[in-house]
């Protein structure tokens, strides 16, 4: 699985991405999902093995949604319900997609990730999607609709975690320090009006990297 270019938007820009055109499957995640723990490498490699050997698999969801499980597939993975409004089948949260399945959905007239999910979620897609009972890619959606998701800060203050539906992700002080610094940089951008958050008490070893490469 090769790493491709950063994709802006959907539709034509995706189809023109030559790094993906040669791949049978690919990993997709958007910049608003911040990694807060190590990736479960063993489970991730299991996903890749199944995508390589079973061409009937259209997608593997890398977060957690146990209510959608229908039956055991093999190993640590389970088949997901393929019903309208299932969400997991159409979600653009971190997943590995079979390119042919994604391109089939992308043929519909969608311009944004939100439209992609909104248009396909009510449909019966006749697809095969897998999920693990463990989170493989531990992320927090620290950004939503071009603004910071303040509920991440609020829930951390109460429980040192972040709950989204049945999904509960532990959040460390180190991650909150990064979110806080990124929030305070973001609020100073042109056109942004937001209240400041106090700077982190402890510097994070990854802040220098973030500044060098993104700001």
Helices and strands as residue ranges (DSSP letters): H 12-15, H 18-21, E 25-28, E 33-35, H 41-53, E 59-61, G 66-68, E 69-74, E 77-80, E 95-98, H 99-106, H 113-120, E 129-132, E 139-141, E 143-144, E 147-148, H 150-159, E 161-164, E 167-170, H 173-186, H 207-214
